[in-house]
Amino acid sequence: MYLDVFSDNSFESNCWLIGADGTDEAVVVDPGFSPARIRTMLETEGKRAAAVLATHGHFDHIGAAAEVCGDELPLFIHEADVLALTDPEGWGAGYPSPPVPVKDVRALVDGDVLTFAGFRIEVVHTPGHTPGSVCYLTDGWVLSGDLVFAGAIGRSDFPNSSPQDMERSLRRFLELPDELDVLPGHGPRTTVGRERARNPFLVELR
């Protein structure tokens, strides 16, 4: 599998580039920054972007989406976070951000299935951090966005966050198989089993 990531930005947010063996396609997940770097990383590995996925609508995860998508690539984001692309204050982020005018926006809902870069990717709606936060699930890994990190969880104290939704989403995360790799929105990769056993915010939900 092709897997690359960088996070050297002021928010330390991860941008993941992922593709299955045997394909020259890759998906770009959470392009908050550095569109030129994303293109260079893909070109160096002989990959081409097939789609851009957003785990949620915060600027550090979608800030470079318009430049990465250009005129050709679609951006997939949950329907509850679509407004973040044009009116982050109205969406309820609690802070002003420049609009991100992506030309081809595809709104997602829970249970949608995407097929890109050699993967079948299921959309799992996990609100709490934002109304439209999602995880992207395959049979080998889950992109957890700002739901679960290694040893921590995402914030649920923003104006449009919900601690109650976050708890329900964390319980849904705990239903996933232990062996799944977790590729989070910030910090190092981990596994579902490791977080089930060691993450203090998840241990107390068991």
N, C-alpha and C positions, 0 to 999 in steps of 0.2 A: 504494500500500500504506500502511496505517496502521501506524506504528512509533513507539513511545515508550519511554523508559527513564528510570529514576532510580537513583542509587547513593549518595545522601547519607545514609549510615549508617556506623556505626563500623567495619564490615567492608569498606566500599566495594563491596559486592556489587550486581550489576545485577539489577533486576527489569524484564523486558521485557514490553511489551504490543504484540500484533501481530495484524493483521487484513488480509485481502485487500480490494482495491477491490470495491465492489458488495455488500458485506455489512455489517451492523451488529454482527456478532459479532467478538470478539477472544479470543485466548488470553492468559492470564497465566502468565508463566514465571518461576519462582524467586521467589515472594513471601516474602522473608525478614523484611520490616519494613513498617510503615505501611499497614495495610489500608484505612484511611479515605482515604489519598492515592490508592491504586489505584482505589478506587471513584470518587473525584472526577475523576481523569484520564480514566477511561472515559466518565463522564457528560458531561464537557465536550466530548468528541468525538462524542457520540451513539452510543457503543458499549456493548455489554453483554458481560460475560464468558460464554464458552461452556464453558470448562474451565480447569483449572489444571495446569500441567506442572512437574515438578521434574526438574532435571538430575541431582541427587543428594540425599542425605539430611542434609547438614550444616545446622545450625540457621540459618546466615545465608542459606540458600536456601529453607527451608521454615518458618521461625519464625512467619510470619503466615498460613500456608496454611489453618489451621482457620477463622480469621476471614474470610478471603477466600472460602473455599468455602461456609461456612455450612451450611444444610440442603439446598442445591440442587446445588451444583457438585461434580463429581468431581475428585479429585486423582490424576494419573497419575504413577507413580514405578516404577522398576525393582524387580522382586521381591526382589533382593538387598539393597535399601536400605529396604524396607518397615518393618523392625524399628526403624529410626531414628525413626519416628513415635511409638513407644510406649516404647521402651527403648534410648535412644542409648548408654548404657553397655554393655548387653549386646550391642548391635550392634557395638561396638568402636570408637566414635569417640575414646575416650581422654579424654573430658571429659564431665561431667554436663550435661544440658540438660533443661529442662522438657519433658515429653511433649507432643506436638502431636496431640490427639485429633480427627483429621479423620474425618468420618462416612462418606464414600463414597470409599474408596481403591481404585484400579484398578491392579493389578500388571501391569507390562510385562515383555516379554522382547524379545530382539534380533529385529528384522525385523517387529515389529508395525507396523501402519499406522493412524494416527489421521486423521480427517477433521473438522476444525474451522475456523471462521473463514475459509472459502474455500480452505483449504490441504489438500493430502495430505502428511502428516507421517510420515516413516519413523523408527522408533526404531533407533538404532545403539548397541549396548552397547559402551561404552568404559571398562572398569574400569581401576583403577590408583589414582586419587585416592581413590575409595571402591569397594567391590565392585560397587555398582549404578550407577555413573556412566554416563550416556548422553549422546549427542548427538541432537538432533532435526533431521532433514534434510528439506528440500524442494528443488525445482529452482532456487530462487533464493538460499537462505541455509541456514546451519547454525548452530544454537545449540550452542555447544561446551562450555557449563558451565565446569568447572574443569579441562578437559583442555588446551586451548590458549588462550593470551591473545596480545595483540599483543606480540611479542617475547619471550614467556616461556611456560612451561607450569605446570600445577598441581603442587602438592606430592604426593609419594608416600612421605612419611615418617611418616604417621599410623599408629597401631597396626593399623588394618584396611586400610591401603594396600598396594600391591604395585608396586615398581619394575619388575618383569618384565612385569606386566600393563600398566603405563603405557607401556612401550616398544612393546608390541604394539598398543596403542590408538593411539599416535602414528603408527605405520606405517599403520594403517588410515585415520587422518585424511589422510595424505599421498596416499591413493588418490582423494581427492575432487577434483573439477574446480577448476582455478585460479580461475575466475571467481566462485565461490561467495562471498557475503558471510559473514563469521564474526561472530556475535553472542556474545561471551564472557560468562562469569560475573562477570568483573571487568575493568575497564579499557575502552578504546575499541574500537569495531568495527574489523575488518580484513578481509582476504580470504585464501582458501587460498593463492593464488599469492604474495601478499606474505609470508606466513609461511613458505612453502616456500623462498623466496629469501633471507629475512633473519633468520628466527628461529634463533638459534644452536643451540637444542636440537633443531630439526628438520633443520637443514643437516647436522649430524653423523650423521643417520640415513640420509641419501640415498645 
